[in-house]
């Protein structure tokens, strides 16, 4: 923890997020407690950089609330957002566990509450506990595969369909609601699906043709099925798809 982070006390809600997290959910509660006994909980402001590409990191981190942008510099100099890690997601897993330089940077998309776990004691524990080690490495690998699959899927979609797919996911994250607030600034959401902010704004405007409207800071989907049909390339009513 550095000067810009605030150390917090563990809460029962933090424990629930930890137990349900992709990295630890297949382990029994007593093993999770043992593996995370050195963990700290912190809070950082928007824009806080946890680490940069090429650095070695000595802590494993888990998002408890908020969002962390996983970003990578492309050869052309453009900064690309690979994903937004939200509650229950770890970041920098492989780099921390295998003591390798990171291939990306991690930055707070807003205020972020997180768990921070010293990785060296964790490595020693896992070396003595093969079952837990296999479970955690398998979960980290599954996370990496899911991220790669998501990027491949995005590349196969036009910009306006990416925007529609994002809104469907946000609706699902909000319990299936058809009216919800965007969780981050539009520029953050744009980069999370590989679009420039201006292209994302155009895509959102085009989605009006399938019933997407904005009410102040809220988005409304008049028909989730209509939007889903468009995203799945089953329909496109009277609009250009040039974004």
C-alpha positions as a Python dict, from the first residue, in 0.01 Angstrom:
ca = {
    (1, 'X'): (0, 0, 0),
    (2, 'X'): (135, 344, -89),
    (3, 'X'): (46, 699, 11),
    (4, 'X'): (-250, 719, -229),
    (5, 'X'): (-418, 405, -93),
    (6, 'X'): (-621, 377, 225),
    (7, 'X'): (-600, 58, 433),
    (8, 'X'): (-946, -68, 534),
    (9, 'X'): (-1081, -338, 763),
    (10, 'X'): (-1220, -663, 623),
    (11, 'X'): (-1600, -686, 609),
    (12, 'X'): (-1835, -981, 575),
    (13, 'X'): (-1916, -855, 226),
    (14, 'X'): (-1547, -870, 131),
    (15, 'X'): (-1535, -1233, 241),
    (16, 'X'): (-1838, -1317, 26),
    (17, 'X'): (-1674, -1160, -281),
    (18, 'X'): (-1350, -1348, -210),
    (19, 'X'): (-1526, -1684, -174),
    (20, 'X'): (-1717, -1634, -498),
    (21, 'X'): (-1417, -1511, -695),
    (22, 'X'): (-1301, -1708, -997),
    (23, 'X'): (-960, -1774, -844),
    (24, 'X'): (-1078, -1912, -509),
    (25, 'X'): (-1436, -2034, -556),
    (26, 'X'): (-1340, -2402, -600),
    (27, 'X'): (-1150, -2414, -270),
    (28, 'X'): (-1302, -2492, 72),
    (29, 'X'): (-1345, -2201, 309),
    (30, 'X'): (-1070, -2312, 549),
    (31, 'X'): (-816, -2329, 265),
    (32, 'X'): (-915, -1981, 144),
    (33, 'X'): (-869, -1841, 495),
    (34, 'X'): (-528, -2003, 525),
    (35, 'X'): (-408, -1885, 183),
    (36, 'X'): (-528, -1528, 237),
    (37, 'X'): (-433, -1479, 603),
    (38, 'X'): (-177, -1210, 505),
    (39, 'X'): (-422, -1017, 286),
    (40, 'X'): (-496, -647, 329),
    (41, 'X'): (-794, -448, 206),
    (42, 'X'): (-742, -106, 48),
    (43, 'X'): (-919, 177, -131),
    (44, 'X'): (-767, 383, -414),
    (45, 'X'): (-898, 680, -617),
    (46, 'X'): (-985, 696, -986),
    (47, 'X'): (-675, 687, -1206),
    (48, 'X'): (-456, 504, -955),
    (49, 'X'): (-203, 285, -1139),
    (50, 'X'): (-150, -52, -969),
    (51, 'X'): (131, -151, -1204),
    (52, 'X'): (262, -86, -1555),
    (53, 'X'): (348, -323, -1839),
    (54, 'X'): (689, -484, -1797),
    (55, 'X'): (696, -457, -1418),
    (56, 'X'): (722, -749, -1180),
    (57, 'X'): (452, -742, -915),
    (58, 'X'): (479, -884, -566),
    (59, 'X'): (112, -881, -471),
    (60, 'X'): (-195, -1062, -600),
    (61, 'X'): (-497, -830, -614),
    (62, 'X'): (-871, -894, -617),
    (63, 'X'): (-1138, -632, -691),
    (64, 'X'): (-1393, -606, -410),
    (65, 'X'): (-1588, -316, -560),
    (66, 'X'): (-1537, -77, -850),
    (67, 'X'): (-1352, -151, -1172),
    (68, 'X'): (-989, -190, -1281),
    (69, 'X'): (-888, -124, -1642),
    (70, 'X'): (-648, -380, -1789),
    (71, 'X'): (-465, -191, -2066),
    (72, 'X'): (-195, -260, -2322),
    (73, 'X'): (8, -34, -2550),
    (74, 'X'): (-22, -140, -2915),
    (75, 'X'): (273, -108, -3161),
    (76, 'X'): (104, 195, -3320),
    (77, 'X'): (110, 372, -2983),
    (78, 'X'): (-262, 333, -2910),
    (79, 'X'): (-362, 232, -2558),
    (80, 'X'): (-610, -56, -2576),
    (81, 'X'): (-833, -169, -2289),
    (82, 'X'): (-834, -549, -2278),
    (83, 'X'): (-1103, -575, -2012),
    (84, 'X'): (-1255, -410, -1707),
    (85, 'X'): (-1208, -628, -1398),
    (86, 'X'): (-1494, -585, -1153),
    (87, 'X'): (-1588, -736, -816),
    (88, 'X'): (-1459, -1090, -779),
    (89, 'X'): (-1193, -1065, -1049),
    (90, 'X'): (-820, -1083, -991),
    (91, 'X'): (-565, -913, -1213),
    (92, 'X'): (-200, -983, -1279),
    (93, 'X'): (-253, -1346, -1169),
    (94, 'X'): (5, -1519, -1387),
    (95, 'X'): (268, -1246, -1355),
    (96, 'X'): (241, -1254, -976),
    (97, 'X'): (222, -1632, -931),
    (98, 'X'): (496, -1714, -1184),
    (99, 'X'): (717, -1411, -1102),
    (100, 'X'): (714, -1282, -1458),
    (101, 'X'): (693, -925, -1596),
    (102, 'X'): (340, -809, -1665),
    (103, 'X'): (223, -776, -2025),
    (104, 'X'): (-28, -500, -1943),
    (105, 'X'): (-98, -217, -1701),
    (106, 'X'): (-375, -194, -1443),
    (107, 'X'): (-550, 134, -1357),
    (108, 'X'): (-852, 222, -1141),
    (109, 'X'): (-1155, 322, -1349),
    (110, 'X'): (-1306, 492, -1043),
    (111, 'X'): (-1274, 446, -670),
    (112, 'X'): (-1168, 83, -618),
    (113, 'X'): (-1183, -128, -304),
    (114, 'X'): (-949, -424, -337),
    (115, 'X'): (-778, -710, -159),
    (116, 'X'): (-399, -720, -176),
    (117, 'X'): (-214, -1043, -97),
    (118, 'X'): (168, -1075, -73),
    (119, 'X'): (253, -1332, -338),
    (120, 'X'): (576, -1479, -196),
    (121, 'X'): (408, -1639, 111),
    (122, 'X'): (128, -1755, -120),
    (123, 'X'): (378, -1922, -355),
    (124, 'X'): (535, -2105, -59),
    (125, 'X'): (196, -2225, 61),
    (126, 'X'): (97, -2345, -285),
    (127, 'X'): (427, -2531, -321),
    (128, 'X'): (323, -2734, -14),
    (129, 'X'): (-42, -2772, -117),
    (130, 'X'): (-60, -2925, -466),
    (131, 'X'): (-439, -2950, -472),
    (132, 'X'): (-490, -2579, -405),
    (133, 'X'): (-210, -2490, -648),
    (134, 'X'): (-375, -2687, -931),
    (135, 'X'): (-712, -2525, -857),
    (136, 'X'): (-574, -2169, -853),
    (137, 'X'): (-357, -2211, -1165),
    (138, 'X'): (-650, -2370, -1351),
    (139, 'X'): (-875, -2079, -1252),
    (140, 'X'): (-614, -1824, -1361),
    (141, 'X'): (-579, -2006, -1694),
    (142, 'X'): (-957, -2009, -1740),
    (143, 'X'): (-963, -1634, -1679),
    (144, 'X'): (-689, -1581, -1940),
    (145, 'X'): (-874, -1798, -2194),
    (146, 'X'): (-1201, -1615, -2133),
    (147, 'X'): (-1028, -1280, -2192),
    (148, 'X'): (-867, -1406, -2514),
    (149, 'X'): (-1198, -1551, -2638),
    (150, 'X'): (-1372, -1222, -2562),
    (151, 'X'): (-1116, -1025, -2765),
    (152, 'X'): (-1149, -1265, -3061),
    (153, 'X'): (-1527, -1231, -3046),
    (154, 'X'): (-1506, -850, -3036),
    (155, 'X'): (-1277, -837, -3340),
    (156, 'X'): (-1536, -1030, -3540),
    (157, 'X'): (-1807, -771, -3462),
    (158, 'X'): (-1870, -426, -3604),
    (159, 'X'): (-1842, -133, -3366),
    (160, 'X'): (-2215, -80, -3335),
    (161, 'X'): (-2272, -447, -3254),
    (162, 'X'): (-1996, -430, -2991),
    (163, 'X'): (-2181, -140, -2831),
    (164, 'X'): (-2507, -336, -2837),
    (165, 'X'): (-2340, -641, -2686),
    (166, 'X'): (-2196, -422, -2409),
    (167, 'X'): (-2540, -283, -2323),
    (168, 'X'): (-2684, -634, -2305),
    (169, 'X'): (-2406, -737, -2065),
    (170, 'X'): (-2464, -428, -1851),
    (171, 'X'): (-2835, -509, -1841),
    (172, 'X'): (-2753, -863, -1729),
    (173, 'X'): (-2516, -728, -1462),
    (174, 'X'): (-2805, -514, -1336),
    (175, 'X'): (-3032, -814, -1285),
    (176, 'X'): (-3185, -799, -1632),
    (177, 'X'): (-3314, -444, -1588),
    (178, 'X'): (-3398, -254, -1907),
    (179, 'X'): (-3314, 82, -1746),
    (180, 'X'): (-2974, 127, -1583),
    (181, 'X'): (-2689, 373, -1542),
    (182, 'X'): (-2360, 336, -1725),
    (183, 'X'): (-2106, 223, -1462),
    (184, 'X'): (-1812, 424, -1602),
    (185, 'X'): (-1740, 719, -1826),
    (186, 'X'): (-1818, 656, -2192),
    (187, 'X'): (-1449, 681, -2282),
    (188, 'X'): (-1373, 390, -2045),
    (189, 'X'): (-1655, 179, -2188),
    (190, 'X'): (-1544, 262, -2542),
    (191, 'X'): (-1190, 141, -2481),
    (192, 'X'): (-1320, -173, -2308),
    (193, 'X'): (-1470, -286, -2642),
    (194, 'X'): (-1187, -160, -2861),
    (195, 'X'): (-1351, 160, -2990),
    (196, 'X'): (-1244, 521, -2987),
    (197, 'X'): (-1477, 739, -2778),
    (198, 'X'): (-1614, 921, -3084),
    (199, 'X'): (-1688, 589, -3257),
    (200, 'X'): (-1861, 462, -2943),
    (201, 'X'): (-2082, 772, -2930),
    (202, 'X'): (-2182, 721, -3294),
    (203, 'X'): (-2257, 355, -3227),
    (204, 'X'): (-2483, 441, -2933),
    (205, 'X'): (-2670, 689, -3153),
    (206, 'X'): (-2722, 424, -3420),
    (207, 'X'): (-2864, 182, -3164),
    (208, 'X'): (-3168, 408, -3137),
    (209, 'X'): (-3290, 210, -3441),
    (210, 'X'): (-3325, -96, -3218),
    (211, 'X'): (-3486, 86, -2927),
    (212, 'X'): (-3190, 213, -2723),
    (213, 'X'): (-3253, 555, -2567),
    (214, 'X'): (-3082, 772, -2307),
    (215, 'X'): (-3261, 941, -2018),
    (216, 'X'): (-3002, 1163, -1854),
    (217, 'X'): (-2741, 929, -1708),
    (218, 'X'): (-2960, 623, -1765),
    (219, 'X'): (-2989, 389, -2064),
    (220, 'X'): (-3322, 230, -2157),
    (221, 'X'): (-3362, -78, -2377),
    (222, 'X'): (-3713, -86, -2517),
    (223, 'X'): (-3664, -450, -2622),
    (224, 'X'): (-3379, -668, -2508),
    (225, 'X'): (-3476, -933, -2765),
    (226, 'X'): (-3470, -680, -3047),
    (227, 'X'): (-3125, -562, -2942),
    (228, 'X'): (-3004, -923, -2898),
    (229, 'X'): (-3128, -1015, -3246),
    (230, 'X'): (-2923, -730, -3390),
    (231, 'X'): (-2610, -817, -3191),
    (232, 'X'): (-2638, -1179, -3305),
    (233, 'X'): (-2666, -1058, -3665),
    (234, 'X'): (-3027, -1167, -3702),
    (235, 'X'): (-3165, -824, -3790),
    (236, 'X'): (-3075, -461, -3863),
    (237, 'X'): (-3364, -222, -3919),
    (238, 'X'): (-3296, 72, -4149),
    (239, 'X'): (-2958, 193, -4031),
    (240, 'X'): (-2597, 197, -4138),
    (241, 'X'): (-2345, -26, -3967),
    (242, 'X'): (-2036, 168, -4064),
    (243, 'X'): (-1905, 239, -3712),
}
